[in-house]
């Protein structure tokens, strides 16, 4: 499956977008967490599958907060 990950940063008004080819949502979440850990200025990551937001991840969260629409 392809998930789209938008990483929001304090350094930019435009989020970084990356397509994640991941077999599961859990794998995509883990990859998004690693992306957040790579940069100190990140605020959150949002994962989308098609047009549906399937997860919001904050750098200090252990678990993912789910959101839809």
C-alpha positions in Angstrom: 0.0 0.0 0.0 1.1 3.6 -0.5 0.7 6.1 2.3 1.4 9.7 2.0 3.2 11.2 5.0 3.2 15.0 5.5 5.8 16.2 8.1 5.1 19.6 9.5 8.0 21.7 10.9 8.4 25.0 12.8 11.0 25.9 10.1 8.6 26.0 7.1 5.0 26.8 6.3 4.9 24.0 3.7 5.0 20.4 5.0 7.5 17.9 3.6 5.6 15.1 1.7 6.9 11.6 1.2 5.2 8.6 -0.3 5.7 5.6 1.9 5.4 2.2 0.2 4.4 0.1 3.3 2.7 -3.2 3.6 0.7 -2.1 6.7 -0.5 1.0 8.5 1.7 0.0 11.5 4.8 0.0 9.3 3.9 3.4 7.8 3.4 4.8 11.4 6.8 3.4 12.4 8.5 5.0 9.4 6.7 8.3 10.1 8.0 8.2 13.7 11.5 7.7 12.4 11.1 10.7 10.1 10.0 12.9 13.1 13.0 11.7 15.1 15.4 12.8 12.4 14.7 16.5 12.8 14.4 18.5 16.0 12.0 21.1 14.5 9.2 18.7 13.5 5.8 19.3 15.0 3.8 16.4 13.7 3.3 13.9 10.9 0.0 13.1 9.2 -0.5 9.9 7.3 -3.0 9.6 4.5 -4.2 6.5 2.6 -6.0 7.7 -0.6 -7.8 10.9 0.6 -8.4 9.6 4.1 -6.2 10.8 7.0 -5.5 7.6 8.9 -3.0 8.9 11.6 -1.5 11.9 13.3 1.8 11.4 15.0 3.5 13.9 17.3 7.2 13.6 18.1 6.6 13.1 21.8 3.8 10.5 21.4 4.4 6.8 21.9 1.1 5.9 20.4 -0.6 7.4 17.4 -3.8 9.5 17.6 -6.2 8.5 14.9 -8.3 10.9 13.0 -10.5 10.7 10.0 -11.5 13.1 7.3 
